[in-house]
Amino acid sequence: MSQTYLSLTVDIAEEASEILQDLLHESGALGLEVRDSDMPIMPGVRAPAPGEAIVVAYFEDRDTAEGARDAVAESHPNARIALDEQPQQDWSNEWKSLIKSVQVGRLWVGPPWEAENAPKDKLRIVIEPKMAFGTGDHPTTALCLAAVDDFMATHPGASVLDVGTGTGVLAIAAKKLGAGLVVGTDNDPVCVELARENCTDNATPDLDISERELTQVPETFDLVLANILANTLIELAPLIVAKAKDRLVLAGVLAHQRVDVEAAFRKLGCTVLAGAQQGEWVRIDLQR
C-alpha cells in the first residue's frame, strides 16, 4: 500500500465549482471535498474566501494528480491550485482531534471519548460523529442548543419539531430539558438511522425521528427548530411556519444571508426577535 496520498486543492469562483468538480472526477479523483458559502465549515478547516469555493480532490498516484492539476490550470487559469503530498494518517483519530465537547446552558454535548469528563451538574448528550451534521461544536448547533435551553426553561412540557435533525442532537436536547412531544425529520435516511441510534444511546428512545415530509407531520409545535441551509430555509418557509404555534429558531445562516431569510418569514406573518450570532453564523429567532 502507498505510504502517501495526494490532495489537489483548488480555490475557485463559486459559480465555477460544479464544472470543476466534473473535471476532477473525469481526471481520476478518488473523492472530492467541497467547501462553499452554503455549507457549514467544520472547526479547524480553512473556509473559502467570499465569492469562492474550495474543492479538494484526492488521488492515489502522482501522475494522475499532476494530470488533473494541469487540466484544471488550463480550464480555469484564474484558480489557485496546490498539490500536496502527505503521509498516510489514521483519519479516524485525525477526525477525533477536531471534535470537541461544548457546554451550553444546562447542557454538555460531546463525543464518546470525552464523555467521562462531562461535568456532573450538566445534562449530558453523547453524539457519535458519523455521516451527519450536528455534534454540538459547530456554531450553528451551539446557537440552537442555547435557544432550546432558554425556551424549555420557561416552557416545560412544550412540543418541539426539529427540521433537518441530522444527528438528532437538538431533538435529544429538547427532550432532556423537559419537552413533551418531540419530532425530528430529515430527508437523508443515513441521518435518520444515526439520529435514532443517538436517541437510544442517550436514553431518549421515544423520540419520533423519521424521513417524513413536513406535510406528513400532522401536529403543530410550540417550538420549531431548523438548522439547515439558508436557501432551504427560504424554500421551506411556508411549510415550516405552518408547523409553528409559538416560536421558530432558524440556523445554518451566514451573516450576509440573514436579510433574505428574515424577509421570507416576515412575508408569512412572523415577527423577528433578537436572535444571536457566533462568528459569521447567525441564529434567527421568530415569533409566530
BADODO-116584 format. One record per residue (C-alpha): chain; residue number from 1; x, y, z; residue in one letter. Coordinates in Angstrom, 3 decimals. Layout:
REM BADODO-116584
+----+-----+----------+----------+----------+----+
! ch !   i !       xx !       yy !       zz ! aa !
+----+-----+----------+----------+----------+----+
!  A ! NUM !        X !        Y !        Z !  a !
...
+----+-----+----------+----------+----------+----+
REM end
This chain:
REM BADODO-116584
+----+-----+----------+----------+----------+----+
! ch !   i !       xx !       yy !       zz ! aa !
+----+-----+----------+----------+----------+----+
!  A !   1 !    0.000 !    0.000 !    0.000 !  m !
!  A !   2 !    1.236 !    3.501 !   -0.805 !  s !
!  A !   3 !    2.645 !    5.404 !    2.165 !  q !
!  A !   4 !    1.491 !    8.741 !    0.807 !  t !
!  A !   5 !   -1.613 !   10.281 !   -0.699 !  y !
!  A !   6 !   -2.011 !   13.358 !   -2.869 !  l !
!  A !   7 !   -4.534 !   16.134 !   -2.465 !  s !
!  A !   8 !   -5.219 !   18.767 !   -5.095 !  l !
!  A !   9 !   -6.711 !   21.891 !   -3.512 !  t !
!  A !  10 !   -8.371 !   24.414 !   -5.816 !  v !
!  A !  11 !   -9.671 !   27.847 !   -4.768 !  d !
!  A !  12 !  -12.085 !   28.941 !   -7.474 !  i !
!  A !  13 !  -15.014 !   31.282 !   -8.105 !  a !
!  A !  14 !  -18.077 !   29.675 !   -6.539 !  e !
!  A !  15 !  -20.087 !   29.706 !   -9.757 !  e !
!  A !  16 !  -17.406 !   27.558 !  -11.434 !  a !
!  A !  17 !  -17.306 !   24.944 !   -8.678 !  s !
!  A !  18 !  -19.644 !   22.385 !  -10.264 !  e !
!  A !  19 !  -17.828 !   22.457 !  -13.602 !  i !
!  A !  20 !  -14.552 !   21.990 !  -11.741 !  l !
!  A !  21 !  -15.936 !   19.023 !   -9.818 !  q !
!  A !  22 !  -16.947 !   17.316 !  -13.059 !  d !
!  A !  23 !  -13.465 !   17.890 !  -14.469 !  l !
!  A !  24 !  -11.774 !   16.434 !  -11.386 !  l !
!  A !  25 !  -13.979 !   13.344 !  -11.461 !  h !
!  A !  26 !  -13.146 !   12.847 !  -15.133 !  e !
!  A !  27 !   -9.458 !   13.291 !  -14.292 !  s !
!  A !  28 !   -9.449 !   10.321 !  -11.929 !  g !
!  A !  29 !  -10.128 !   11.787 !   -8.487 !  a !
!  A !  30 !  -10.994 !    9.152 !   -5.896 !  l !
!  A !  31 !  -13.126 !   11.607 !   -3.964 !  g !
!  A !  32 !  -13.899 !   15.278 !   -3.522 !  l !
!  A !  33 !  -14.394 !   17.643 !   -0.611 !  e !
!  A !  34 !  -16.306 !   20.842 !   -1.401 !  v !
!  A !  35 !  -16.492 !   23.923 !    0.820 !  r !
!  A !  36 !  -18.661 !   26.852 !   -0.237 !  d !
!  A !  37 !  -20.777 !   29.645 !    1.244 !  s !
!  A !  38 !  -23.816 !   27.406 !    1.772 !  d !
!  A !  39 !  -22.012 !   24.647 !    3.636 !  m !
!  A !  40 !  -21.193 !   24.726 !    7.348 !  p !
!  A !  41 !  -17.419 !   24.537 !    7.797 !  i !
!  A !  42 !  -16.059 !   22.225 !   10.462 !  m !
!  A !  43 !  -13.757 !   23.709 !   13.107 !  p !
!  A !  44 !  -10.096 !   23.712 !   12.129 !  g !
!  A !  45 !  -10.848 !   23.608 !    8.394 !  v !
!  A !  46 !   -9.936 !   26.540 !    6.115 !  r !
!  A !  47 !  -13.019 !   28.323 !    4.785 !  a !
!  A !  48 !  -13.272 !   29.764 !    1.256 !  p !
!  A !  49 !  -12.893 !   33.475 !    0.599 !  a !
!  A !  50 !  -16.122 !   35.412 !   -0.114 !  p !
!  A !  51 !  -17.474 !   34.530 !   -3.537 !  g !
!  A !  52 !  -15.232 !   31.476 !   -3.818 !  e !
!  A !  53 !  -15.346 !   27.748 !   -3.179 !  a !
!  A !  54 !  -12.597 !   25.346 !   -2.172 !  i !
!  A !  55 !  -12.568 !   21.961 !   -3.890 !  v !
!  A !  56 !  -10.143 !   19.299 !   -2.657 !  v !
!  A !  57 !   -9.589 !   16.223 !   -4.833 !  a !
!  A !  58 !   -7.793 !   13.093 !   -3.638 !  y !
!  A !  59 !   -5.557 !   10.859 !   -5.767 !  f !
!  A !  60 !   -3.627 !    7.624 !   -5.297 !  e !
!  A !  61 !   -0.721 !    8.342 !   -7.641 !  d !
!  A !  62 !    1.270 !   11.388 !   -8.656 !  r !
!  A !  63 !    0.861 !   11.027 !  -12.421 !  d !
!  A !  64 !   -2.923 !   11.176 !  -12.155 !  t !
!  A !  65 !   -2.783 !   14.061 !   -9.687 !  a !
!  A !  66 !   -0.396 !   16.077 !  -11.835 !  e !
!  A !  67 !   -2.518 !   15.409 !  -14.914 !  g !
!  A !  68 !   -5.567 !   16.710 !  -13.060 !  a !
!  A !  69 !   -3.632 !   19.763 !  -11.889 !  r !
!  A !  70 !   -2.618 !   20.585 !  -15.459 !  d !
!  A !  71 !   -6.168 !   20.129 !  -16.717 !  a !
!  A !  72 !   -7.518 !   22.459 !  -14.038 !  v !
!  A !  73 !   -4.853 !   25.082 !  -14.756 !  a !
!  A !  74 !   -5.726 !   25.012 !  -18.452 !  e !
!  A !  75 !   -9.500 !   25.140 !  -17.975 !  s !
!  A !  76 !   -9.527 !   27.565 !  -15.032 !  h !
!  A !  77 !   -6.484 !   29.857 !  -15.372 !  p !
!  A !  78 !   -7.640 !   32.127 !  -12.526 !  n !
!  A !  79 !   -7.936 !   29.311 !   -9.994 !  a !
!  A !  80 !   -5.380 !   28.940 !   -7.217 !  r !
!  A !  81 !   -4.047 !   25.385 !   -7.193 !  i !
!  A !  82 !   -1.941 !   23.471 !   -4.683 !  a !
!  A !  83 !   -0.828 !   19.844 !   -4.955 !  l !
!  A !  84 !    0.285 !   18.326 !   -1.664 !  d !
!  A !  85 !    1.849 !   15.003 !   -0.756 !  e !
!  A !  86 !    1.440 !   13.873 !    2.825 !  q !
!  A !  87 !    1.984 !   10.635 !    4.727 !  p !
!  A !  88 !   -0.963 !    8.340 !    5.264 !  q !
!  A !  89 !   -2.678 !    9.101 !    8.544 !  q !
!  A !  90 !   -5.194 !    7.461 !   10.798 !  d !
!  A !  91 !   -8.109 !    9.594 !    9.642 !  w !
!  A !  92 !  -10.427 !    8.330 !   12.358 !  s !
!  A !  93 !   -8.080 !    9.725 !   15.012 !  n !
!  A !  94 !   -7.365 !   12.883 !   13.000 !  e !
!  A !  95 !  -11.119 !   13.489 !   12.795 !  w !
!  A !  96 !  -11.499 !   12.907 !   16.519 !  k !
!  A !  97 !   -8.973 !   15.638 !   17.220 !  s !
!  A !  98 !  -11.307 !   18.154 !   15.548 !  l !
!  A !  99 !  -14.428 !   17.218 !   17.534 !  i !
!  A ! 100 !  -14.659 !   18.916 !   20.907 !  k !
!  A ! 101 !  -17.284 !   18.913 !   23.625 !  s !
!  A ! 102 !  -19.283 !   22.051 !   24.361 !  v !
!  A ! 103 !  -21.239 !   23.340 !   27.325 !  q !
!  A ! 104 !  -24.328 !   25.387 !   26.544 !  v !
!  A ! 105 !  -26.557 !   26.437 !   29.411 !  g !
!  A ! 106 !  -27.643 !   23.302 !   31.250 !  r !
!  A ! 107 !  -26.223 !   21.027 !   28.550 !  l !
!  A ! 108 !  -22.954 !   19.225 !   27.865 !  w !
!  A ! 109 !  -22.645 !   17.813 !   24.340 !  v !
!  A ! 110 !  -19.641 !   15.843 !   23.174 !  g !
!  A ! 111 !  -18.222 !   12.704 !   21.584 !  p !
!  A ! 112 !  -17.975 !    9.381 !   23.436 !  p !
!  A ! 113 !  -14.240 !    9.716 !   24.097 !  w !
!  A ! 114 !  -14.837 !   12.890 !   26.160 !  e !
!  A ! 115 !  -17.976 !   11.730 !   27.965 !  a !
!  A ! 116 !  -16.233 !   10.669 !   31.165 !  e !
!  A ! 117 !  -15.068 !   14.249 !   31.646 !  n !
!  A ! 118 !  -18.569 !   15.735 !   31.403 !  a !
!  A ! 119 !  -19.446 !   17.912 !   34.438 !  p !
!  A ! 120 !  -21.781 !   16.163 !   36.825 !  k !
!  A ! 121 !  -24.087 !   19.183 !   37.028 !  d !
!  A ! 122 !  -24.836 !   19.201 !   33.275 !  k !
!  A ! 123 !  -27.331 !   17.211 !   31.243 !  l !
!  A ! 124 !  -25.046 !   15.015 !   29.163 !  r !
!  A ! 125 !  -25.656 !   14.317 !   25.466 !  i !
!  A ! 126 !  -23.192 !   11.958 !   23.768 !  v !
!  A ! 127 !  -23.063 !   12.220 !   19.978 !  i !
!  A ! 128 !  -21.018 !    9.827 !   17.843 !  e !
!  A ! 129 !  -19.762 !   11.932 !   14.901 !  p !
!  A ! 130 !  -20.510 !    9.997 !   11.752 !  k !
!  A ! 131 !  -22.093 !   10.916 !    8.417 !  m !
!  A ! 132 !  -24.496 !   13.542 !    9.775 !  a !
!  A ! 133 !  -24.215 !   17.156 !   10.859 !  f !
!  A ! 134 !  -24.648 !   18.265 !   14.464 !  g !
!  A ! 135 !  -22.044 !   17.258 !   17.022 !  t !
!  A ! 136 !  -22.507 !   20.386 !   19.120 !  g !
!  A ! 137 !  -19.206 !   22.130 !   18.473 !  d !
!  A ! 138 !  -20.230 !   23.939 !   15.283 !  h !
!  A ! 139 !  -21.533 !   27.477 !   15.917 !  p !
!  A ! 140 !  -24.918 !   26.819 !   14.291 !  t !
!  A ! 141 !  -25.589 !   23.840 !   16.554 !  t !
!  A ! 142 !  -24.349 !   25.645 !   19.665 !  a !
!  A ! 143 !  -26.570 !   28.632 !   18.862 !  l !
!  A ! 144 !  -29.600 !   26.355 !   18.543 !  c !
!  A ! 145 !  -28.781 !   24.490 !   21.745 !  l !
!  A ! 146 !  -28.772 !   27.823 !   23.596 !  a !
!  A ! 147 !  -32.187 !   28.665 !   22.148 !  a !
!  A ! 148 !  -33.595 !   25.274 !   23.149 !  v !
!  A ! 149 !  -32.236 !   25.679 !   26.680 !  d !
!  A ! 150 !  -33.757 !   29.159 !   27.035 !  d !
!  A ! 151 !  -37.151 !   28.173 !   25.622 !  f !
!  A ! 152 !  -37.529 !   24.991 !   27.655 !  m !
!  A ! 153 !  -36.625 !   26.830 !   30.859 !  a !
!  A ! 154 !  -39.859 !   28.818 !   30.566 !  t !
!  A ! 155 !  -41.998 !   26.306 !   28.617 !  h !
!  A ! 156 !  -41.763 !   22.934 !   30.404 !  p !
!  A ! 157 !  -43.584 !   20.193 !   28.530 !  g !
!  A ! 158 !  -43.551 !   22.137 !   25.242 !  a !
!  A ! 159 !  -43.795 !   20.277 !   21.949 !  s !
!  A ! 160 !  -40.774 !   20.538 !   19.633 !  v !
!  A ! 161 !  -40.173 !   19.883 !   15.935 !  l !
!  A ! 162 !  -36.596 !   19.578 !   14.646 !  d !
!  A ! 163 !  -36.489 !   20.040 !   10.865 !  v !
!  A ! 164 !  -33.376 !   18.506 !    9.285 !  g !
!  A ! 165 !  -32.488 !   16.748 !   12.515 !  t !
!  A ! 166 !  -29.080 !   15.396 !   11.397 !  g !
!  A ! 167 !  -27.602 !   13.598 !   14.411 !  t !
!  A ! 168 !  -30.748 !   14.348 !   16.411 !  g !
!  A ! 169 !  -28.808 !   16.447 !   18.915 !  v !
!  A ! 170 !  -31.371 !   19.277 !   19.111 !  l !
!  A ! 171 !  -34.290 !   16.893 !   19.490 !  a !
!  A ! 172 !  -32.440 !   14.957 !   22.194 !  i !
!  A ! 173 !  -31.561 !   18.211 !   23.972 !  a !
!  A ! 174 !  -35.182 !   19.326 !   23.953 !  a !
!  A ! 175 !  -36.332 !   16.031 !   25.450 !  k !
!  A ! 176 !  -33.691 !   16.048 !   28.169 !  k !
!  A ! 177 !  -34.664 !   19.637 !   29.015 !  l !
!  A ! 178 !  -38.269 !   18.632 !   29.612 !  g !
!  A ! 179 !  -40.091 !   18.748 !   26.287 !  a !
!  A ! 180 !  -43.237 !   16.729 !   25.755 !  g !
!  A ! 181 !  -43.796 !   15.574 !   22.165 !  l !
!  A ! 182 !  -40.545 !   15.778 !   20.163 !  v !
!  A ! 183 !  -40.466 !   15.046 !   16.430 !  v !
!  A ! 184 !  -37.421 !   15.095 !   14.152 !  g !
!  A ! 185 !  -37.449 !   14.896 !   10.356 !  t !
!  A ! 186 !  -34.667 !   14.520 !    7.808 !  d !
!  A ! 187 !  -34.704 !   13.632 !    4.117 !  n !
!  A ! 188 !  -31.457 !   11.649 !    4.455 !  d !
!  A ! 189 !  -32.035 !    8.044 !    5.583 !  p !
!  A ! 190 !  -28.466 !    7.835 !    6.902 !  v !
!  A ! 191 !  -29.157 !   10.785 !    9.203 !  c !
!  A ! 192 !  -32.416 !    9.246 !   10.378 !  v !
!  A ! 193 !  -30.701 !    5.970 !   11.219 !  e !
!  A ! 194 !  -27.900 !    7.739 !   13.087 !  l !
!  A ! 195 !  -30.310 !   10.044 !   14.929 !  a !
!  A ! 196 !  -32.306 !    7.037 !   16.108 !  r !
!  A ! 197 !  -29.089 !    5.395 !   17.343 !  e !
!  A ! 198 !  -28.202 !    8.566 !   19.231 !  n !
!  A ! 199 !  -31.683 !    8.701 !   20.759 !  c !
!  A ! 200 !  -31.234 !    5.174 !   22.082 !  t !
!  A ! 201 !  -27.711 !    5.900 !   23.345 !  d !
!  A ! 202 !  -28.956 !    8.993 !   25.178 !  n !
!  A ! 203 !  -31.934 !    7.275 !   26.815 !  a !
!  A ! 204 !  -34.491 !    9.158 !   24.696 !  t !
!  A ! 205 !  -35.787 !    6.272 !   22.543 !  p !
!  A ! 206 !  -39.350 !    7.619 !   22.436 !  d !
!  A ! 207 !  -38.461 !   10.493 !   20.094 !  l !
!  A ! 208 !  -40.240 !   10.366 !   16.738 !  d !
!  A ! 209 !  -37.451 !   10.544 !   14.138 !  i !
!  A ! 210 !  -38.327 !    9.829 !   10.502 !  s !
!  A ! 211 !  -37.913 !   10.751 !    6.831 !  e !
!  A ! 212 !  -41.429 !   12.204 !    6.677 !  r !
!  A ! 213 !  -42.019 !   15.353 !    4.683 !  e !
!  A ! 214 !  -43.327 !   18.271 !    6.729 !  l !
!  A ! 215 !  -46.704 !   17.894 !    5.004 !  t !
!  A ! 216 !  -46.898 !   14.389 !    6.503 !  q !
!  A ! 217 !  -46.394 !   15.627 !   10.068 !  v !
!  A ! 218 !  -49.924 !   16.262 !   11.384 !  p !
!  A ! 219 !  -49.146 !   18.212 !   14.551 !  e !
!  A ! 220 !  -48.194 !   21.824 !   15.185 !  t !
!  A ! 221 !  -45.494 !   22.619 !   17.735 !  f !
!  A ! 222 !  -44.671 !   25.173 !   20.420 !  d !
!  A ! 223 !  -41.054 !   25.330 !   19.190 !  l !
!  A ! 224 !  -39.849 !   24.635 !   15.656 !  v !
!  A ! 225 !  -36.098 !   24.284 !   15.039 !  l !
!  A ! 226 !  -34.480 !   24.294 !   11.595 !  a !
!  A ! 227 !  -30.677 !   24.194 !   11.478 !  n !
!  A ! 228 !  -30.315 !   23.789 !    7.715 !  i !
!  A ! 229 !  -29.017 !   25.867 !    4.811 !  l !
!  A ! 230 !  -30.321 !   29.362 !    4.077 !  a !
!  A ! 231 !  -31.690 !   28.581 !    0.623 !  n !
!  A ! 232 !  -33.546 !   25.550 !    2.008 !  t !
!  A ! 233 !  -34.999 !   27.646 !    4.826 !  l !
!  A ! 234 !  -36.364 !   30.099 !    2.269 !  i !
!  A ! 235 !  -37.726 !   27.303 !    0.088 !  e !
!  A ! 236 !  -39.423 !   25.534 !    3.011 !  l !
!  A ! 237 !  -40.576 !   28.693 !    4.808 !  a !
!  A ! 238 !  -44.339 !   28.176 !    4.217 !  p !
!  A ! 239 !  -44.165 !   24.584 !    5.447 !  l !
!  A ! 240 !  -42.007 !   25.454 !    8.459 !  i !
!  A ! 241 !  -44.237 !   28.335 !    9.544 !  v !
!  A ! 242 !  -47.338 !   26.164 !    9.191 !  a !
!  A ! 243 !  -45.936 !   23.814 !   11.840 !  k !
!  A ! 244 !  -45.271 !   26.533 !   14.442 !  a !
!  A ! 245 !  -47.648 !   27.607 !   17.188 !  k !
!  A ! 246 !  -45.300 !   29.941 !   19.029 !  d !
!  A ! 247 !  -41.553 !   30.135 !   18.382 !  r !
!  A ! 248 !  -39.265 !   29.373 !   15.440 !  l !
!  A ! 249 !  -35.479 !   29.111 !   15.608 !  v !
!  A ! 250 !  -33.552 !   29.104 !   12.331 !  l !
!  A ! 251 !  -29.827 !   28.494 !   11.861 !  a !
!  A ! 252 !  -27.329 !   27.445 !    9.215 !  g !
!  A ! 253 !  -27.446 !   31.060 !    8.069 !  v !
!  A ! 254 !  -24.381 !   33.189 !    7.339 !  l !
!  A ! 255 !  -24.491 !   36.859 !    8.276 !  a !
!  A ! 256 !  -24.842 !   38.038 !    4.666 !  h !
!  A ! 257 !  -27.817 !   35.689 !    4.146 !  q !
!  A ! 258 !  -29.773 !   36.922 !    7.151 !  r !
!  A ! 259 !  -31.808 !   39.642 !    5.437 !  v !
!  A ! 260 !  -33.152 !   37.296 !    2.763 !  d !
!  A ! 261 !  -34.108 !   34.583 !    5.246 !  v !
!  A ! 262 !  -35.821 !   37.033 !    7.587 !  e !
!  A ! 263 !  -37.724 !   38.572 !    4.674 !  a !
!  A ! 264 !  -39.096 !   35.181 !    3.604 !  a !
!  A ! 265 !  -40.506 !   34.545 !    7.070 !  f !
!  A ! 266 !  -41.746 !   38.091 !    7.604 !  r !
!  A ! 267 !  -43.880 !   37.680 !    4.480 !  k !
!  A ! 268 !  -45.582 !   34.772 !    6.231 !  l !
!  A ! 269 !  -46.506 !   36.865 !    9.266 !  g !
!  A ! 270 !  -43.591 !   36.086 !   11.588 !  c !
!  A ! 271 !  -42.052 !   38.669 !   13.905 !  t !
!  A ! 272 !  -38.259 !   38.741 !   14.046 !  v !
!  A ! 273 !  -36.852 !   38.622 !   17.579 !  l !
!  A ! 274 !  -33.341 !   39.399 !   18.820 !  a !
!  A ! 275 !  -31.607 !   36.168 !   17.743 !  g !
!  A ! 276 !  -27.887 !   35.602 !   18.247 !  a !
!  A ! 277 !  -24.597 !   35.442 !   16.346 !  q !
!  A ! 278 !  -21.359 !   33.489 !   16.708 !  q !
!  A ! 279 !  -18.625 !   34.459 !   14.301 !  g !
!  A ! 280 !  -20.085 !   34.606 !   10.776 !  e !
!  A ! 281 !  -23.067 !   32.426 !   11.708 !  w !
!  A ! 282 !  -26.395 !   33.882 !   12.858 !  v !
!  A ! 283 !  -29.439 !   32.404 !   14.561 !  r !
!  A ! 284 !  -32.804 !   33.881 !   13.624 !  i !
!  A ! 285 !  -35.499 !   33.772 !   16.297 !  d !
!  A ! 286 !  -39.094 !   34.320 !   15.203 !  l !
!  A ! 287 !  -42.476 !   34.635 !   16.852 !  q !
!  A ! 288 !  -45.445 !   33.153 !   15.020 !  r !
+----+-----+----------+----------+----------+----+
REM end
